[in-house]
Amino acid sequence: MKDEKENIVKTVVIVAMAILVLMSMLPAMVSAQGDVKINEIMYNPQGTDADLEWIELYNNDAEAVNISDWTVDNNPISDNVMQPGDYVVLARNKTAFEDYYGALSCSVIEVRLGLTNDPGDTIVLCNITGAEVDNVTYNASLGADENGKTLERTATGVWAESPVEGGTPCAETGEMIVIPFSSWGPPVIYTYNITVDTMNPENVGKNATTRLFTATEMIDNESYYVVRISKPSGTTKMYISMDGENEDNLVKRVVTEISNLTFDPAFVMWDFPLMAEKTWTTTSNVTSILVNETGSEIQVNFTAVVSGKVTEEEVTVPLGTFPCLVVENNISYEVAGISTSNLEKYWISPTDNGFLCPKYQSDVNGTLVEEQELIEVIPPTFLNASDNNTSINATTGEFLVVTLEGNPTTGYIWEVEYIWEVAELNEQVLQQVGDIVFVPESDLIGAGGVEITTFEVVGAGNATINMVNHKPWLTDEEPADTFTVNVTAS
């Protein structure tokens, strides 16, 4: 009996110790899914040596991840366990890769690859069950097209050309500022100090206000965002559109007190993604109405060549110090035998919701004629699904941005619901700015994303934002979702 009790005690102790051992091993257990990212791509090596194609994976998880029998583009990956922070290179030809790069600190696995450089491709990484873990769509417009460089996932999640030849396999990607394209820009009000103004010297030392994407207007039945720059003496309006297919911001028209310039076609102001060393050139026919000293209007037509260039610089302005991309637009043209070069420079710094512009300069024929430095930024108030069925306070002149998950490819779209009994009262307080904009989460066909609606608070009072997610043609069907926020404006 004593031996039997001792055996029971020993068994309990052994089991308890085994449980403790298992518990101590839990943090180190291997995950079957994990947060593994496609991190770098050599999709089109220099010359004809396709054997140097490779893809780098990075384990962004806090746990080890077993990628054995995972696939990339349906091609199997051999046995490998990635520890947290590990890199793995999937090489089309392991021998060729190691001959070129030498000994590296991470595993190199030979995988059958066939990356397409024209017109591009989508790379899909799947786990052992076939579930998609990550994907990336690329094309030559992003860079790294047979120039010895790679495409890298930057710290902001945007893909950009590597700053160094050969890329950075088995290492952290090169740090560089990259600003991605968005089909929507948040309405922002900037206040600048005017430091140079040769056209209106009385403005120097005073403030200018730039209202960015706070209004839309129509030109030839097309909607354009309006950027309005107001100075004590002088106002400028720029009409801008977003070209989603080519990922460009385009300028259609520029209006001042003495000129009205229309560009046909609209010229490329910013070619996204913006990054240092990027360049572009567009040609546009310009129809212009100028007002001379006597007040008479003069009509002129000319061809302008607009050259874009991006550099990188840290800038200090009254609001602070910002790492920036400096985007230059050099507009060259000839009128009545006189050649003119107008250089516009914008310092652009990335933010969580887009970018801000800390500094602006304008040169004519190499002479600085205008400079503004940022003092204050008034961003919009952002609302999302967590604000549904709540009440908020707002101030006249403020902008409200409603961001809701959506996927118009399903037929369901978000729309502002106007309740006619209170519509007139609502519009005295809130007015919608432009149309609802869909921003997809990826380039994949049918991908979901967010639908963004912008409102301006135009007066004091009470109003309600009512939105429905529905198929507009099914009038008898209940909406899939609704969004309501009560606004008290002062």
Beta strands, then each sheet from edge to edge (+ up, - down):
strand 1: 36-42
strand 2: 54-59
strand 3: 65-66
strand 4: 71-72
strand 5: 75-76
strand 6: 81-82
strand 7: 87-91
strand 8: 107-110
strand 9: 121-126
strand 10: 132-138
strand 11: 151-153
strand 12: 159-161
strand 13: 178-179
strand 14: 188-197
strand 15: 207-219
strand 16: 222-230
strand 17: 235-243
strand 18: 248-255
strand 19: 259-271
strand 20: 274-275
strand 21: 279-291
strand 22: 297-317
strand 23: 320-335
strand 24: 338-351
strand 25: 354-364
strand 26: 367-378
strand 27: 381-383
strand 28: 390-394
strand 29: 399-406
strand 30: 413-416
strand 31: 430-440
strand 32: 449-457
strand 33: 461-470
strand 34: 481-489
sheet 1: 8+ 7+ 2- 1+ 11- 12+
sheet 2: 3+ 6-
sheet 3: 5+ 4- 9+ 10-
sheet 4: 13+ 20-
sheet 5: 14+ 15- 16+ 17- 18+ 19- 21+ 22- 23+ 24- 25+ 26- 14+
sheet 6: 27+ 29+ 32- 31+
sheet 7: 28+ 34+ 33- 30+
end
